[in-house]
Amino acid sequence: MSLRATEDDSGTEIHLPADIDWEMLDKSKFFVLGAALFSGVSGMLYPIVVLKTQKQVLAKDMPCVKLAVSILRHEGCRGFYRGFGTSLMGTIPARALYMGALEMTKSNVGCVTVSMGFSEAKAAAIANAAAGLSAAMAAQLVWTPIDVVSQRLMVQGGNTAHTGAVRYNGGIDAFRKIIQTDGVRGLYRGFGISILTYAPSNAVWWAAYSMAHRAVWGGISCYYLKKEGNGGVGFTPDSKTVVAVQGVSAAMASGFSALVTMPLDTIKTRLQVLDGEGSNGKPSIGQTVKNLVKEGGLSACYRGLGPRLASTSMSAITMITTYEYLKKLSTKDQDCHAEFTGSRPTKSTMAST
């Protein structure tokens, strides 16, 4: 991807590392290292997810700090990792499906859109949106049952008595009791709205990331041109600059995506966690929305927005930088792709995660 300053026809060229696509990856390294790296990332961010989930199911809103103090006082640090084992067990296969679908779709759609005559910027946005959509749908096949179980473990006890009287002694016990009560369908409660939440959210995020990534590099190019006054002379950013741009672009995309999809995420969480709100004790989407509006108006749909913004932004920043590092480690011929390309601008990461 050649990024040029728009103010000068001979503007500065930013020489970025070559993109690493699906065909260049050693698949065994990619999935094994990916499982290890993303398990660590999940562990770091899990307490924020617990806070967000508990806020979404409380009948009366509570400030994040007060809720965190309450969890710490009643349960200690372990309270912030309730259900983590179950969540981690699902994260590994779900991430594998996500990464595989993401890279394959991105490569294939990217080639098709370029051959159809789309500009590089449009082709990148379309390919990333399609990749995010397919990756989210594939991952939800595994993630929804894990999400249902881990969220129920997150919210039982403490301030969340509103979630019903069923108590679970770990993930296996929760799986067993949910299947006994509702069958396999109980594990996929909220699957439809999960798809409606995460598939568009991922498509929006990846498309927004692609555009933000290009815009940030364009701004840097213009700044460099004005500061140095060296039109026509390219420059190669160091690795720290590349990582910083990836992080800023990821945070921008996450903020936009979280604002758009927060109401759906709140409804999804309540459908998966709360019992007794509809016929036969099974909540409906309509009743869930009515209860939310009754509890706090439309603003109730945005409960937990702060933790979600923090969680999604931190997750996206760590994910994008970890993912790029993972791809670099997993290339079949690392010497070929570890170096910058020197005199000729090459493709930048087409919103590589």
KOLMARMAR-746382 format. One record per residue (C-alpha): x, y, z; residue in three letters. Coordinates in steps of 0.1 Angstrom, whole numbers, plus 5000, padded with zeros to 4 digits. Layout:
<sites>
X: X&Y: Y&Z: Z&aa: ALA
...
</sites>
This chain:
<sites>
X: 5000&Y: 5000&Z: 5000&aa: MET
X: 5016&Y: 5033&Z: 4989&aa: SER
X: 5007&Y: 5061&Z: 5012&aa: LEU
X: 5014&Y: 5095&Z: 4998&aa: ARG
X: 5009&Y: 5130&Z: 5011&aa: ALA
X: 4979&Y: 5145&Z: 4994&aa: THR
X: 4992&Y: 5180&Z: 4992&aa: GLU
X: 5020&Y: 5172&Z: 4968&aa: ASP
X: 5021&Y: 5150&Z: 4937&aa: ASP
X: 5056&Y: 5140&Z: 4946&aa: SER
X: 5047&Y: 5137&Z: 4983&aa: GLY
X: 5065&Y: 5116&Z: 5009&aa: THR
X: 5062&Y: 5078&Z: 5005&aa: GLU
X: 5059&Y: 5058&Z: 5037&aa: ILE
X: 5077&Y: 5024&Z: 5033&aa: HIS
X: 5058&Y: 4999&Z: 5055&aa: LEU
X: 5066&Y: 4963&Z: 5060&aa: PRO
X: 5051&Y: 4939&Z: 5034&aa: ALA
X: 5017&Y: 4924&Z: 5043&aa: ASP
X: 5017&Y: 4888&Z: 5055&aa: ILE
X: 4988&Y: 4870&Z: 5039&aa: ASP
X: 4973&Y: 4836&Z: 5046&aa: TRP
X: 4995&Y: 4817&Z: 5021&aa: GLU
X: 5027&Y: 4830&Z: 5038&aa: MET
X: 5018&Y: 4816&Z: 5072&aa: LEU
X: 5030&Y: 4784&Z: 5089&aa: ASP
X: 4996&Y: 4772&Z: 5101&aa: LYS
X: 5007&Y: 4751&Z: 5130&aa: SER
X: 5028&Y: 4779&Z: 5144&aa: LYS
X: 5000&Y: 4804&Z: 5137&aa: PHE
X: 4974&Y: 4785&Z: 5157&aa: PHE
X: 4996&Y: 4771&Z: 5185&aa: VAL
X: 5013&Y: 4805&Z: 5192&aa: LEU
X: 4980&Y: 4823&Z: 5187&aa: GLY
X: 4963&Y: 4801&Z: 5214&aa: ALA
X: 4991&Y: 4809&Z: 5239&aa: ALA
X: 4993&Y: 4847&Z: 5232&aa: LEU
X: 4956&Y: 4853&Z: 5232&aa: PHE
X: 4950&Y: 4833&Z: 5263&aa: SER
X: 4973&Y: 4857&Z: 5281&aa: GLY
X: 4955&Y: 4887&Z: 5266&aa: VAL
X: 4921&Y: 4873&Z: 5277&aa: SER
X: 4935&Y: 4869&Z: 5313&aa: GLY
X: 4946&Y: 4905&Z: 5315&aa: MET
X: 4912&Y: 4919&Z: 5303&aa: LEU
X: 4889&Y: 4894&Z: 5320&aa: TYR
X: 4882&Y: 4916&Z: 5352&aa: PRO
X: 4869&Y: 4944&Z: 5330&aa: ILE
X: 4846&Y: 4919&Z: 5312&aa: VAL
X: 4833&Y: 4908&Z: 5346&aa: VAL
X: 4825&Y: 4944&Z: 5356&aa: LEU
X: 4807&Y: 4951&Z: 5323&aa: LYS
X: 4786&Y: 4919&Z: 5326&aa: THR
X: 4776&Y: 4925&Z: 5362&aa: GLN
X: 4765&Y: 4961&Z: 5354&aa: LYS
X: 4744&Y: 4949&Z: 5325&aa: GLN
X: 4723&Y: 4925&Z: 5346&aa: VAL
X: 4719&Y: 4947&Z: 5378&aa: LEU
X: 4683&Y: 4959&Z: 5383&aa: ALA
X: 4697&Y: 4992&Z: 5396&aa: LYS
X: 4727&Y: 5008&Z: 5381&aa: ASP
X: 4759&Y: 5010&Z: 5402&aa: MET
X: 4791&Y: 5029&Z: 5396&aa: PRO
X: 4820&Y: 5008&Z: 5383&aa: CYS
X: 4843&Y: 5017&Z: 5412&aa: VAL
X: 4816&Y: 5009&Z: 5438&aa: LYS
X: 4809&Y: 4976&Z: 5421&aa: LEU
X: 4846&Y: 4967&Z: 5419&aa: ALA
X: 4851&Y: 4975&Z: 5456&aa: VAL
X: 4820&Y: 4954&Z: 5465&aa: SER
X: 4834&Y: 4924&Z: 5445&aa: ILE
X: 4868&Y: 4928&Z: 5461&aa: LEU
X: 4854&Y: 4931&Z: 5496&aa: ARG
X: 4830&Y: 4901&Z: 5493&aa: HIS
X: 4851&Y: 4877&Z: 5471&aa: GLU
X: 4886&Y: 4890&Z: 5469&aa: GLY
X: 4905&Y: 4890&Z: 5436&aa: CYS
X: 4890&Y: 4857&Z: 5427&aa: ARG
X: 4857&Y: 4874&Z: 5422&aa: GLY
X: 4871&Y: 4891&Z: 5391&aa: PHE
X: 4880&Y: 4858&Z: 5376&aa: TYR
X: 4848&Y: 4839&Z: 5381&aa: ARG
X: 4842&Y: 4817&Z: 5351&aa: GLY
X: 4876&Y: 4824&Z: 5336&aa: PHE
X: 4885&Y: 4787&Z: 5333&aa: GLY
X: 4854&Y: 4781&Z: 5312&aa: THR
X: 4859&Y: 4812&Z: 5292&aa: SER
X: 4895&Y: 4802&Z: 5285&aa: LEU
X: 4885&Y: 4767&Z: 5274&aa: MET
X: 4863&Y: 4782&Z: 5247&aa: GLY
X: 4887&Y: 4810&Z: 5238&aa: THR
X: 4912&Y: 4787&Z: 5222&aa: ILE
X: 4890&Y: 4770&Z: 5196&aa: PRO
X: 4869&Y: 4801&Z: 5191&aa: ALA
X: 4901&Y: 4821&Z: 5183&aa: ARG
X: 4913&Y: 4794&Z: 5160&aa: ALA
X: 4881&Y: 4796&Z: 5140&aa: LEU
X: 4881&Y: 4834&Z: 5141&aa: TYR
X: 4917&Y: 4838&Z: 5129&aa: MET
X: 4914&Y: 4811&Z: 5101&aa: GLY
X: 4881&Y: 4826&Z: 5088&aa: ALA
X: 4895&Y: 4861&Z: 5090&aa: LEU
X: 4927&Y: 4855&Z: 5071&aa: GLU
X: 4912&Y: 4833&Z: 5044&aa: MET
X: 4883&Y: 4857&Z: 5037&aa: THR
X: 4905&Y: 4887&Z: 5037&aa: LYS
X: 4929&Y: 4872&Z: 5012&aa: SER
X: 4902&Y: 4859&Z: 4989&aa: ASN
X: 4879&Y: 4889&Z: 4990&aa: VAL
X: 4909&Y: 4913&Z: 4987&aa: GLY
X: 4920&Y: 4896&Z: 4955&aa: CYS
X: 4885&Y: 4896&Z: 4940&aa: VAL
X: 4878&Y: 4933&Z: 4948&aa: THR
X: 4911&Y: 4944&Z: 4933&aa: VAL
X: 4904&Y: 4924&Z: 4902&aa: SER
X: 4870&Y: 4941&Z: 4899&aa: MET
X: 4886&Y: 4974&Z: 4896&aa: GLY
X: 4880&Y: 4989&Z: 4931&aa: PHE
X: 4906&Y: 5013&Z: 4944&aa: SER
X: 4931&Y: 5000&Z: 4970&aa: GLU
X: 4914&Y: 5019&Z: 4998&aa: ALA
X: 4879&Y: 5006&Z: 4989&aa: LYS
X: 4892&Y: 4970&Z: 4983&aa: ALA
X: 4909&Y: 4970&Z: 5017&aa: ALA
X: 4877&Y: 4983&Z: 5035&aa: ALA
X: 4855&Y: 4957&Z: 5017&aa: ILE
X: 4879&Y: 4928&Z: 5023&aa: ALA
X: 4882&Y: 4937&Z: 5060&aa: ASN
X: 4845&Y: 4941&Z: 5065&aa: ALA
X: 4838&Y: 4907&Z: 5049&aa: ALA
X: 4866&Y: 4891&Z: 5069&aa: ALA
X: 4853&Y: 4905&Z: 5102&aa: GLY
X: 4817&Y: 4893&Z: 5094&aa: LEU
X: 4827&Y: 4858&Z: 5085&aa: SER
X: 4852&Y: 4855&Z: 5114&aa: ALA
X: 4826&Y: 4865&Z: 5139&aa: ALA
X: 4800&Y: 4841&Z: 5126&aa: MET
X: 4824&Y: 4812&Z: 5127&aa: ALA
X: 4836&Y: 4820&Z: 5162&aa: ALA
X: 4801&Y: 4823&Z: 5176&aa: GLN
X: 4794&Y: 4786&Z: 5169&aa: LEU
X: 4819&Y: 4778&Z: 5197&aa: VAL
X: 4818&Y: 4811&Z: 5217&aa: TRP
X: 4780&Y: 4814&Z: 5224&aa: THR
X: 4778&Y: 4783&Z: 5247&aa: PRO
X: 4810&Y: 4793&Z: 5265&aa: ILE
X: 4796&Y: 4829&Z: 5268&aa: ASP
X: 4764&Y: 4816&Z: 5283&aa: VAL
X: 4781&Y: 4795&Z: 5309&aa: VAL
X: 4809&Y: 4819&Z: 5318&aa: SER
X: 4786&Y: 4849&Z: 5321&aa: GLN
X: 4763&Y: 4830&Z: 5345&aa: ARG
X: 4793&Y: 4822&Z: 5366&aa: LEU
X: 4804&Y: 4858&Z: 5365&aa: MET
X: 4772&Y: 4872&Z: 5379&aa: VAL
X: 4760&Y: 4846&Z: 5404&aa: GLN
X: 4761&Y: 4858&Z: 5440&aa: GLY
X: 4772&Y: 4892&Z: 5452&aa: GLY
X: 4752&Y: 4921&Z: 5438&aa: ASN
X: 4735&Y: 4901&Z: 5411&aa: THR
X: 4707&Y: 4883&Z: 5430&aa: ALA
X: 4684&Y: 4894&Z: 5401&aa: HIS
X: 4698&Y: 4865&Z: 5380&aa: THR
X: 4678&Y: 4838&Z: 5397&aa: GLY
X: 4683&Y: 4811&Z: 5423&aa: ALA
X: 4703&Y: 4785&Z: 5403&aa: VAL
X: 4738&Y: 4781&Z: 5417&aa: ARG
X: 4767&Y: 4765&Z: 5397&aa: TYR
X: 4797&Y: 4748&Z: 5411&aa: ASN
X: 4820&Y: 4756&Z: 5382&aa: GLY
X: 4817&Y: 4754&Z: 5344&aa: GLY
X: 4810&Y: 4717&Z: 5341&aa: ILE
X: 4782&Y: 4719&Z: 5366&aa: ASP
X: 4767&Y: 4749&Z: 5348&aa: ALA
X: 4768&Y: 4731&Z: 5314&aa: PHE
X: 4751&Y: 4701&Z: 5330&aa: ARG
X: 4723&Y: 4721&Z: 5347&aa: LYS
X: 4716&Y: 4743&Z: 5317&aa: ILE
X: 4713&Y: 4712&Z: 5294&aa: ILE
X: 4690&Y: 4695&Z: 5320&aa: GLN
X: 4668&Y: 4726&Z: 5322&aa: THR
X: 4667&Y: 4738&Z: 5286&aa: ASP
X: 4685&Y: 4712&Z: 5265&aa: GLY
X: 4712&Y: 4721&Z: 5241&aa: VAL
X: 4691&Y: 4751&Z: 5230&aa: ARG
X: 4698&Y: 4766&Z: 5264&aa: GLY
X: 4735&Y: 4768&Z: 5256&aa: LEU
X: 4727&Y: 4787&Z: 5225&aa: TYR
X: 4704&Y: 4812&Z: 5242&aa: ARG
X: 4710&Y: 4846&Z: 5226&aa: GLY
X: 4728&Y: 4830&Z: 5196&aa: PHE
X: 4707&Y: 4850&Z: 5171&aa: GLY
X: 4713&Y: 4883&Z: 5188&aa: ILE
X: 4750&Y: 4874&Z: 5194&aa: SER
X: 4753&Y: 4871&Z: 5156&aa: ILE
X: 4734&Y: 4904&Z: 5152&aa: LEU
X: 4758&Y: 4920&Z: 5177&aa: THR
X: 4792&Y: 4906&Z: 5169&aa: TYR
X: 4789&Y: 4900&Z: 5131&aa: ALA
X: 4780&Y: 4937&Z: 5122&aa: PRO
X: 4803&Y: 4949&Z: 5150&aa: SER
X: 4833&Y: 4930&Z: 5136&aa: ASN
X: 4825&Y: 4941&Z: 5101&aa: ALA
X: 4822&Y: 4977&Z: 5113&aa: VAL
X: 4854&Y: 4974&Z: 5134&aa: TRP
X: 4875&Y: 4960&Z: 5106&aa: TRP
X: 4863&Y: 4984&Z: 5080&aa: ALA
X: 4868&Y: 5013&Z: 5104&aa: ALA
X: 4902&Y: 5000&Z: 5113&aa: TYR
X: 4912&Y: 4999&Z: 5077&aa: SER
X: 4901&Y: 5035&Z: 5071&aa: MET
X: 4916&Y: 5047&Z: 5104&aa: ALA
X: 4949&Y: 5030&Z: 5097&aa: HIS
X: 4951&Y: 5046&Z: 5063&aa: ARG
X: 4940&Y: 5080&Z: 5076&aa: ALA
X: 4966&Y: 5080&Z: 5105&aa: VAL
X: 4994&Y: 5071&Z: 5081&aa: TRP
X: 4982&Y: 5098&Z: 5057&aa: GLY
X: 4983&Y: 5124&Z: 5085&aa: GLY
X: 5019&Y: 5113&Z: 5095&aa: ILE
X: 5029&Y: 5116&Z: 5059&aa: SER
X: 5016&Y: 5151&Z: 5056&aa: CYS
X: 5032&Y: 5161&Z: 5089&aa: TYR
X: 5066&Y: 5147&Z: 5078&aa: TYR
X: 5064&Y: 5165&Z: 5045&aa: LEU
X: 5057&Y: 5198&Z: 5061&aa: LYS
X: 5083&Y: 5194&Z: 5088&aa: LYS
X: 5111&Y: 5182&Z: 5067&aa: GLU
X: 5102&Y: 5199&Z: 5034&aa: GLY
X: 5117&Y: 5169&Z: 5015&aa: ASN
X: 5091&Y: 5161&Z: 4989&aa: GLY
X: 5097&Y: 5130&Z: 4969&aa: GLY
X: 5120&Y: 5114&Z: 4996&aa: VAL
X: 5105&Y: 5084&Z: 5013&aa: GLY
X: 5110&Y: 5074&Z: 5049&aa: PHE
X: 5107&Y: 5041&Z: 5068&aa: THR
X: 5090&Y: 5043&Z: 5102&aa: PRO
X: 5106&Y: 5022&Z: 5130&aa: ASP
X: 5088&Y: 4993&Z: 5146&aa: SER
X: 5076&Y: 5014&Z: 5176&aa: LYS
X: 5059&Y: 5039&Z: 5152&aa: THR
X: 5042&Y: 5010&Z: 5133&aa: VAL
X: 5029&Y: 4995&Z: 5166&aa: VAL
X: 5017&Y: 5029&Z: 5178&aa: ALA
X: 4997&Y: 5036&Z: 5146&aa: VAL
X: 4981&Y: 5002&Z: 5148&aa: GLN
X: 4971&Y: 5008&Z: 5184&aa: GLY
X: 4957&Y: 5043&Z: 5177&aa: VAL
X: 4937&Y: 5030&Z: 5147&aa: SER
X: 4924&Y: 5000&Z: 5168&aa: ALA
X: 4912&Y: 5024&Z: 5196&aa: ALA
X: 4894&Y: 5046&Z: 5171&aa: MET
X: 4877&Y: 5017&Z: 5155&aa: ALA
X: 4867&Y: 5002&Z: 5188&aa: SER
X: 4851&Y: 5034&Z: 5202&aa: GLY
X: 4829&Y: 5037&Z: 5171&aa: PHE
X: 4819&Y: 5000&Z: 5171&aa: SER
X: 4811&Y: 4999&Z: 5208&aa: ALA
X: 4788&Y: 5030&Z: 5206&aa: LEU
X: 4769&Y: 5015&Z: 5177&aa: VAL
X: 4764&Y: 4980&Z: 5191&aa: THR
X: 4762&Y: 4986&Z: 5229&aa: MET
X: 4723&Y: 4982&Z: 5232&aa: PRO
X: 4724&Y: 4949&Z: 5214&aa: LEU
X: 4752&Y: 4937&Z: 5237&aa: ASP
X: 4732&Y: 4946&Z: 5268&aa: THR
X: 4701&Y: 4928&Z: 5255&aa: ILE
X: 4723&Y: 4897&Z: 5245&aa: LYS
X: 4738&Y: 4895&Z: 5280&aa: THR
X: 4705&Y: 4897&Z: 5297&aa: ARG
X: 4690&Y: 4870&Z: 5275&aa: LEU
X: 4719&Y: 4847&Z: 5283&aa: GLN
X: 4720&Y: 4853&Z: 5320&aa: VAL
X: 4685&Y: 4862&Z: 5334&aa: LEU
X: 4657&Y: 4837&Z: 5340&aa: ASP
X: 4620&Y: 4841&Z: 5347&aa: GLY
X: 4613&Y: 4871&Z: 5325&aa: GLU
X: 4590&Y: 4855&Z: 5300&aa: GLY
X: 4568&Y: 4825&Z: 5295&aa: SER
X: 4581&Y: 4792&Z: 5310&aa: ASN
X: 4609&Y: 4812&Z: 5326&aa: GLY
X: 4626&Y: 4820&Z: 5293&aa: LYS
X: 4631&Y: 4857&Z: 5286&aa: PRO
X: 4621&Y: 4871&Z: 5253&aa: SER
X: 4638&Y: 4900&Z: 5235&aa: ILE
X: 4607&Y: 4922&Z: 5237&aa: GLY
X: 4603&Y: 4916&Z: 5275&aa: GLN
X: 4640&Y: 4922&Z: 5280&aa: THR
X: 4639&Y: 4955&Z: 5262&aa: VAL
X: 4607&Y: 4965&Z: 5282&aa: LYS
X: 4624&Y: 4957&Z: 5315&aa: ASN
X: 4655&Y: 4977&Z: 5305&aa: LEU
X: 4635&Y: 5008&Z: 5296&aa: VAL
X: 4614&Y: 5004&Z: 5328&aa: LYS
X: 4645&Y: 5003&Z: 5349&aa: GLU
X: 4663&Y: 5033&Z: 5335&aa: GLY
X: 4650&Y: 5044&Z: 5301&aa: GLY
X: 4671&Y: 5042&Z: 5270&aa: LEU
X: 4702&Y: 5049&Z: 5290&aa: SER
X: 4698&Y: 5015&Z: 5307&aa: ALA
X: 4708&Y: 4999&Z: 5273&aa: CYS
X: 4742&Y: 5017&Z: 5277&aa: TYR
X: 4749&Y: 5004&Z: 5312&aa: ARG
X: 4785&Y: 4991&Z: 5313&aa: GLY
X: 4794&Y: 5013&Z: 5284&aa: LEU
X: 4825&Y: 5026&Z: 5302&aa: GLY
X: 4839&Y: 4992&Z: 5310&aa: PRO
X: 4830&Y: 4980&Z: 5275&aa: ARG
X: 4848&Y: 5009&Z: 5259&aa: LEU
X: 4878&Y: 5002&Z: 5281&aa: ALA
X: 4876&Y: 4965&Z: 5274&aa: SER
X: 4871&Y: 4967&Z: 5237&aa: THR
X: 4897&Y: 4994&Z: 5232&aa: SER
X: 4923&Y: 4976&Z: 5254&aa: MET
X: 4914&Y: 4943&Z: 5238&aa: SER
X: 4917&Y: 4958&Z: 5203&aa: ALA
X: 4950&Y: 4974&Z: 5209&aa: ILE
X: 4965&Y: 4943&Z: 5225&aa: THR
X: 4949&Y: 4921&Z: 5199&aa: MET
X: 4961&Y: 4941&Z: 5169&aa: ILE
X: 4997&Y: 4943&Z: 5181&aa: THR
X: 4997&Y: 4907&Z: 5193&aa: THR
X: 4982&Y: 4895&Z: 5161&aa: TYR
X: 5007&Y: 4913&Z: 5139&aa: GLU
X: 5035&Y: 4900&Z: 5161&aa: TYR
X: 5020&Y: 4865&Z: 5158&aa: LEU
X: 5019&Y: 4867&Z: 5120&aa: LYS
X: 5055&Y: 4878&Z: 5119&aa: LYS
X: 5065&Y: 4849&Z: 5141&aa: LEU
X: 5045&Y: 4825&Z: 5120&aa: SER
X: 5057&Y: 4833&Z: 5085&aa: THR
X: 5072&Y: 4804&Z: 5066&aa: LYS
X: 5103&Y: 4825&Z: 5056&aa: ASP
X: 5108&Y: 4851&Z: 5083&aa: GLN
X: 5138&Y: 4867&Z: 5066&aa: ASP
X: 5118&Y: 4875&Z: 5036&aa: CYS
X: 5091&Y: 4894&Z: 5056&aa: HIS
X: 5110&Y: 4908&Z: 5086&aa: ALA
X: 5128&Y: 4935&Z: 5067&aa: GLU
X: 5114&Y: 4967&Z: 5054&aa: PHE
X: 5113&Y: 4970&Z: 5016&aa: THR
X: 5136&Y: 5000&Z: 5013&aa: GLY
X: 5132&Y: 5021&Z: 4981&aa: SER
X: 5098&Y: 5009&Z: 4970&aa: ARG
X: 5066&Y: 5014&Z: 4990&aa: PRO
X: 5048&Y: 4981&Z: 4996&aa: THR
X: 5014&Y: 4969&Z: 5008&aa: LYS
X: 5008&Y: 4979&Z: 5044&aa: SER
X: 4988&Y: 4955&Z: 5066&aa: THR
X: 4953&Y: 4956&Z: 5051&aa: MET
X: 4939&Y: 4963&Z: 5086&aa: ALA
X: 4957&Y: 4933&Z: 5099&aa: SER
X: 4943&Y: 4926&Z: 5132&aa: THR
</sites>
